[in-house]
């Protein structure tokens, strides 16, 4: 499988993880049925695609990309959708996470096997 397809699968996993986490916020401690069911389905899809990507990407690298980008994206969802604030330290930290993912992908020889 080519690199683009593997990363596309990993991006699908990330998107569904972010959707699941957003639904968790909307579920309000599992008291709302539709957001709770959405969360479960999204997490199942996310883990399926994450596990599929592990055929081609080492687990540590895949998880670093998945969790790192998921953190950044869910922070943006929290800011824009849920009105949660990001202070300068949070923005710096998110920038460092993005930098770490970029370094992994551009300079590590461990990203694809």
N, C-alpha and C positions, 0 to 999 in steps of 0.2 A: 504494500500500500504506500502511496506517495505521502510526502510530508504535509501537503496541503489538506488532503483528506483526513489525516490523523488529527491535525489541529482543528479542522472543522468539527470533528466528532467531539473533541475536547471543549470547543466553544459551545456546542449544543448542551453539553453537561453543565457548563458554567451558567448558561442562560436559564436552564431549568432549576438550578440550585438557587439562583437569585429570585426567580419567580416563586419557588417554594418558601424561601425565607420571607419574601414580601407577603405571601399568603399567611405565613405564621404570625406576622405582625397584625394582619387584618383579622385573624382568627380569635383574637382577644382571649388568650388562655384556653383555647379549644371550645369556646362557648358558641361559636358561629359555625354551623355545619358546612356551608359551601366553601369558605376559606380553609377550613380544616381539611376537607376532602381534596381541595386543590393542592394544598401543601403536601399531602401524602402522595398524590399522583406525581407532582413535580419532582419531589425528592426521589421517587422510584425511577423516574425517567433519567434524572441527573446521575444517579448511581449506576444505572445501566450503561449510559454512555461513558461515564468515567471508567468503569470496569472494562469496557470495550477498548478504550484508548490505551489501557495498560498492556495490551498485546504488543504495542509498538513503542511506548514511552516508559522509561523506568518509573516505578511508583513514586519515588521521592520527587522527581521532576514534575510528573503529572499532577501530583497533589499540590506542589508548590504553586504551579500555574493556576490550577483550579481554585485553590483557596485564596491565593493572592488576588487574582482578578475578581473573584467572588466578593471579597472584602471591599475592594474599591467600588465595584458596581452596586453592592447593597448599600454602601455609604451614600452613593449618589441617589439611589432610590429613596433612602431615608431622608435625605435633604430635600429633594424635589417633590416627592409624593407625600411623605409623612411630616414634613416641616421640621425635621430634626436639624440642629445646628452643628456646624463643623468649625471648630476654632483653628487658629493657625497651626498649632501643634498637630492636630488631627490631619490637616491638609498636608503638612510636611511628612507625616508618617505614611499617608496614602501615596504620596509621591515617591517615597523610598520603597514602598512595596512595588509600585510600577517599575521603578528602576531595577529592582531585584529580578523581576520577571523578564525584563528586557535583557539584562546581563545573562540570565540563564539561557535564553533563547539565542542570543547572538554569539556568546563566547564559550558556552559549555559544550563539550563534546559528548556529554551524557544525555542529551535531550532526545536522541533517536537511536533505537537499536534494531 
